[in-house]
Amino acid sequence: MRLQNKIAIITGAGSGIGRAIALIFAQEGAKVVVADWTEKGGQETVETVKQASGQAVFIKTDVSQASDIEKMVRVCLENFGRVDILVNNAGILKMGLLHQTSEEDWDAVLSVNLKGVFLASKKVIPEMLKQGQGKIVNVASVAGLVGFEGIGPYCASKGGIIALTREMALEYAKNKINVNCIAPGIIKTAMTKGMLDDSTTRQGLEAQTPYPRLGEPEDIALAALYLASDESDFVTGEILVVDGGFLAK
Ligand SMILES: NC(=O)c1ccc[n+]([C@@H]2O[C@H](COP(=O)([O-])OP(=O)(O)OC[C@H]3O[C@@H](n4cnc5c(N)ncnc54)[C@H](O)[C@@H]3O)[C@@H](O)[C@H]2O)c1
């Protein structure tokens, strides 16, 4: 098993990519903290992990709130005694042209997608420093590397995650804390359902993806597994694009 006895916190694990990461980590021997702001989704993930004979606990967490993050790490330590892996995956998307974007929507997206990464890393890193090692995997997006129309705050937040990943990697490499980032392409989850239910939009996205299918949450979970495992010990500050060739053109 590639994560035998590791303790992993996964934010946004109540759905989509985060749920797939929780399941594959548990199947590879990790004990998983499912952190999500939705109780229903979080509990469903815990049930799915348990049905696969894995171990998981749900902690209701809004990653944009420092007090929730503090509780998330405290409860993880109370349950499992340490934190080996943090996956900063929680994210939201708001659509609209930039000049029509409200300040509230801008703040909401930046608070969850980018500030959430800062808050969770800030609380987990001291534990990893004490332990002498750790793995942090941030989930960004291809929208942090190239422009996408109509999702300005999202692009800004994901570009920020990529920059922060490199900064954190430099800061903590000497402490054997690896910080890497995954940039998914178009993945079939609740976040993209609206787009993909529209056949014209879906066909357009499929046409832009060289590989002959769109992404599944498991495609990202397998990349996260590599970056969370010992196999990637010499990999840090990396932006791993998982997009079926979307950006290769
Ligand atoms: N689906 C895609 O095509 C795609 C592409 C690139 C990047 N991503 C990124 O992948 C990550 C996961 O997205 P997904 O596609 O699985 O979407 P999703 O909507 O299925 O899952 C997002 C999860 O994050 C949770 N969440 C949202 N705000 C939160 C908060 N403040 N605190 C705690 N939990 C919160 C939601 O409840 C949900 O369970 C996101 O960061 C997203 O930006 C997705």
The ligand as a Gaussian input file, in Angstrom:
#p B3LYP/6-31G(d) Opt

LIG

0 1
 N      -14.176000      19.897000     -12.206000
 C      -13.230000      20.488000     -12.933000
 O      -13.273000      20.491000     -14.175000
 C      -12.060000      21.156000     -12.263000
 C      -11.038000      21.632000     -13.072000
 C       -9.952000      22.257000     -12.480000
 C       -9.894000      22.378000     -11.113000
 N      -10.909000      21.921000     -10.332000
 C      -10.788000      22.112000      -8.893000
 O      -10.948000      20.888000      -8.230000
 C      -11.408000      21.119000      -6.894000
 C      -12.585000      20.211000      -6.603000
 O      -13.656000      20.582000      -7.455000
 P      -14.738000      19.554000      -8.022000
 O      -14.704000      19.658000      -9.504000
 O      -14.602000      18.243000      -7.368000
 O      -16.068000      20.298000      -7.576000
 P      -17.233000      19.890000      -6.559000
 O      -18.142000      21.059000      -6.565000
 O      -17.773000      18.559000      -6.903000
 O      -16.478000      19.774000      -5.170000
 C      -16.055000      20.862000      -4.425000
 C      -16.192000      20.515000      -2.974000
 O      -15.663000      21.608000      -2.207000
 C      -16.572000      21.887000      -1.140000
 N      -16.414000      23.264000      -0.716000
 C      -16.714000      24.392000      -1.410000
 N      -16.463000      25.469000      -0.651000
 C      -15.992000      25.026000       0.544000
 C      -15.571000      25.662000       1.734000
 N      -15.603000      26.987000       1.871000
 N      -15.121000      24.892000       2.728000
 C      -15.095000      23.548000       2.623000
 N      -15.520000      22.895000       1.535000
 C      -15.950000      23.628000       0.498000
 C      -17.940000      21.593000      -1.721000
 O      -18.913000      21.419000      -0.707000
 C      -17.648000      20.338000      -2.526000
 O      -17.790000      19.175000      -1.743000
 C      -11.744000      22.608000      -6.831000
 O      -10.672000      23.308000      -6.230000
 C      -11.847000      22.998000      -8.285000
 O      -11.593000      24.356000      -8.509000
 C      -11.991000      21.311000     -10.884000

